[in-house]
Amino acid sequence: MSTCVFYIDEAGSSQRYSIPIRPDRGQTAIFCLFALALPLSEWRHFDREYLQMKLKFFAKELAASARRAEHWEVKGNELCSPRNKDSQRRHAFLGKVFELGQRYEATAFAITFLKNQANPMGRQARYCMGLQYLAERFNAFLVESSTYDEGILIADSRMKSLDLDVAVSYLSYIFGHETGRLLTQLAESPLFADSRLTAGLQIADNIAAALFANHYHYYRSRVPGAPDYSHIPPRYWSRLDALQFKSRQLHDEYPLYGFRVCDHR
């Protein structure tokens, strides 16, 4: 038995959005908290494989950058952006990211919030709620796994004060809530890392962007000003679904899936 790492990243804005939506101001109608489970024992291997992929597909950009290749990030929102829908290079790269995940038997989880335009939930409250829902799925995955006996959480760091608040909320849930006390396969509070130094977070970011764009198109494409992500589902939904956790057991008489949508409209 071994340890699983859940790499956690977010996609979309937690802030209020206008009608029509202003993507040029960073506004989004949804927010997604995404996680990718990978084996801790293989981190050196998928780290180096991902680096080689960046060197192959983005050699020109890396040559012009002052950063080391390890620290230069291929952002998922650029890979999936409507303006890059015809970029064969970017889609080929993202396809290779999915293949890398499959080789290392990655498993995907996500909580997507359809935001209330008039009165959106606060940024910290939404993140903490999403993390609790994810933790329940992580533990169910570990209980059913024949490979892992425990898991640790590594989240993309945002701000020191926010990271601390999220960790405090998570531990309060783990030790103070009836459901949280049952999540015994998860070790310690979340760890926060700089995505520039953590290939697992960069990989999670790339796949999270595909899920974000897929859900945006499916649930919110009719909102005035919404970006046109119609090119994403035909390319990536089957791959996302293949990575998604699907419990073999019923939970409260219902099947449990890795992806959950919370409709706050």
Buried (B, 14 or more C-beta within 10 A) or exposed (E): EEBBBBBBBBBBBBEEBEEEBEBEEEBBBBBBBBBBBBBBEBBEEBBEBBBEBBEEBBEEEBEEEEEEBBEBBBEBBBBBBBEBBEBEEBBEBBEBBBEBBEEBEBBBBBBBBBBBBEEBBEBBEBBBBBBBBBBBBBBBBBBBBEEBEBBBBBBBBEEEEBBEBBBEBBBEBBEEEEEBEEBEBBEEBBBBBEBEEBBBBBBBBBBBBBBBBBBBBBBBEEBEBBBEBEBBBEBBBEBBBEBBBEBEEEEEEEEBBBBBBBEBE
